[in-house]
């Protein structure tokens, strides 16, 4: 999973999110699943998606995190 893959799937992200995603060892498919969830955060879409587990669940948390939660001290 390259920086270009991440930007292609998720759009512009802060460097700290990109670093966490790169460090996760996730596959393109893992990130694609997480990005689908992150882009469909509503009561209509989420119930129709399969539950997230493993790396997609971690990536989802990174994608939706605020900098206040994953701030400077948490950067790799």
ChimeraX attribute file (.defattr): number of C-alpha atoms within 10 A of each C-alpha:
attribute: neighborCount
match mode: 1-to-1
recipient: residues
	/A:1	16
	/A:2	12
	/A:3	12
	/A:4	11
	/A:5	15
	/A:6	20
	/A:7	12
	/A:8	11
	/A:9	15
	/A:10	18
	/A:11	11
	/A:12	10
	/A:13	11
	/A:14	10
	/A:15	11
	/A:16	17
	/A:17	20
	/A:18	20
	/A:19	13
	/A:20	17
	/A:21	23
	/A:22	16
	/A:23	11
	/A:24	13
	/A:25	11
	/A:26	16
	/A:27	16
	/A:28	14
	/A:29	11
	/A:30	20
	/A:31	24
	/A:32	19
	/A:33	20
	/A:34	26
	/A:35	20
	/A:36	16
	/A:37	23
	/A:38	18
	/A:39	14
	/A:40	13
	/A:41	12
	/A:42	10
	/A:43	8
	/A:44	9
	/A:45	12
	/A:46	15
	/A:47	10
	/A:48	8
	/A:49	12
	/A:50	9
	/A:51	10
	/A:52	15
	/A:53	12
	/A:54	9
	/A:55	18
	/A:56	21
	/A:57	17
	/A:58	18
	/A:59	26
	/A:60	23
	/A:61	13
	/A:62	20
	/A:63	22
	/A:64	15
	/A:65	13
	/A:66	10
	/A:67	13
	/A:68	7
	/A:69	10
	/A:70	13
	/A:71	11
	/A:72	10
	/A:73	7
	/A:74	10
	/A:75	11
	/A:76	9
